[in-house]
Amino acid sequence: MPDGAATGMEFQGDAVALSSVFGLSKKGLDSLEVLGFLLFEQGRNGEAEAIFNGLIALDSRRHRGYAGMGALALVEDNVAAAVTWLKDAVKRNPNDATVRANLGEALLKQ
C-alpha cells in the first residue's frame, strides 16, 4: 500500500482526510469556509449548516466548520450544542479570538 506522500493524501491517524481524496486544496477549503460564513451572515442557516457539516466531513482537523456549527447553534438558542461545537473548535485552534468569544457567550447563557 502506498504511503500518503506517494499518493498526495493527508492522513489523520489511520484515516484519510476526504479533502485530499477529492483533491481539494487548502485554498478550496478556505473558500468553502468563507461561503459558509457569508451564508450564515445572510440568515441562510440551512445552507450554511450544510457547508459547515461538509467542511467537518472533508477535514475534521480544521476548526472553522465546528465554529460555524457553534455560531448557528448559538443563534438558534441551542446553548448546549453551541458549547459542544465551540469547544471542539477551540480544541483545534485555541488562538481564534472570535471562537473563544462565542464560547464565552454560550457558557454565560448556560
C-alpha positions as CSV (number, residue, x, y, z in Angstrom):
1,M,0.0,0.0,0.0
2,P,1.5,3.4,-0.9
3,D,2.1,5.9,1.8
4,G,0.4,9.3,2.0
5,A,3.3,11.2,0.4
6,A,3.3,8.9,-2.6
7,T,-0.5,9.3,-3.2
8,G,-0.7,13.0,-2.2
9,M,-3.3,12.1,0.5
10,E,-3.3,13.5,4.0
11,F,-3.7,11.0,6.8
12,Q,-5.4,11.7,10.2
13,G,-4.2,8.8,12.3
14,D,-5.4,5.8,10.3
15,A,-8.0,7.9,8.4
16,V,-7.5,9.8,5.2
17,A,-8.7,13.4,5.0
18,L,-11.6,13.4,2.5
19,S,-10.4,16.7,1.2
20,S,-7.3,15.0,-0.2
21,V,-9.3,12.2,-1.7
22,F,-11.4,14.7,-3.6
23,G,-8.4,16.9,-4.5
24,L,-9.5,19.9,-2.5
25,S,-6.7,22.3,-1.7
26,K,-6.3,24.4,1.4
27,K,-7.4,27.3,-0.7
28,G,-10.5,25.4,-1.8
29,L,-11.4,24.6,1.8
30,D,-10.7,28.3,2.8
31,S,-13.2,29.3,0.1
32,L,-15.9,26.9,1.4
33,E,-15.4,28.4,4.9
34,V,-15.9,31.9,3.6
35,L,-19.0,30.8,1.8
36,G,-20.4,29.1,4.9
37,F,-20.0,32.3,7.0
38,L,-21.4,34.5,4.2
39,L,-24.5,32.3,4.1
40,F,-24.7,32.5,7.9
41,E,-24.5,36.3,7.8
42,Q,-27.3,36.4,5.3
43,G,-29.5,34.3,7.5
44,R,-29.4,31.3,5.1
45,N,-28.8,29.0,8.1
46,G,-29.8,25.7,6.4
47,E,-27.3,26.3,3.6
48,A,-24.6,27.4,6.0
49,E,-25.1,24.3,8.1
50,A,-24.7,22.1,5.0
51,I,-21.4,23.9,4.2
52,F,-20.1,23.6,7.8
53,N,-21.0,19.9,8.1
54,G,-19.3,19.3,4.8
55,L,-16.2,21.1,6.0
56,I,-16.1,18.8,9.1
57,A,-16.5,15.8,6.9
58,L,-13.8,16.9,4.5
59,D,-11.2,17.7,7.1
60,S,-12.1,17.3,10.8
61,R,-8.8,18.9,11.8
62,R,-9.8,22.3,10.7
63,H,-11.7,24.4,13.3
64,R,-14.0,26.6,11.1
65,G,-16.7,24.0,10.4
66,Y,-17.1,23.5,14.2
67,A,-17.0,27.2,14.8
68,G,-19.7,27.7,12.2
69,M,-21.9,25.0,13.7
70,G,-21.4,26.6,17.1
71,A,-22.4,30.0,15.8
72,L,-25.5,28.6,14.2
73,A,-26.5,26.8,17.5
74,L,-25.9,30.0,19.4
75,V,-28.1,32.0,17.1
76,E,-30.8,29.3,17.4
77,D,-30.6,29.4,21.2
78,N,-29.4,25.8,21.3
79,V,-26.8,26.6,24.0
80,A,-25.8,23.0,24.9
81,A,-25.0,22.3,21.2
82,A,-23.2,25.6,20.8
83,V,-20.9,24.8,23.8
84,T,-20.1,21.4,22.4
85,W,-19.4,22.7,18.9
86,L,-17.3,25.7,20.1
87,K,-15.3,23.6,22.5
88,D,-14.5,21.3,19.5
89,A,-13.4,24.4,17.5
90,V,-11.2,25.7,20.4
91,K,-9.5,22.3,20.7
92,R,-8.5,22.6,17.0
93,N,-7.5,26.2,17.2
94,P,-7.2,27.8,20.6
95,N,-6.0,31.1,19.1
96,D,-9.2,32.1,17.3
97,A,-10.5,35.0,19.4
98,T,-13.9,35.0,17.8
99,V,-14.5,31.4,18.6
100,R,-13.3,31.9,22.2
101,A,-15.7,34.9,22.5
102,N,-18.6,32.8,21.1
103,L,-17.8,30.0,23.6
104,G,-17.7,32.5,26.4
105,E,-21.1,33.9,25.4
106,A,-22.5,30.3,25.2
107,L,-21.1,29.4,28.6
108,L,-22.6,32.6,30.1
109,K,-26.0,31.6,28.7
110,Q,-25.9,28.1,30.4
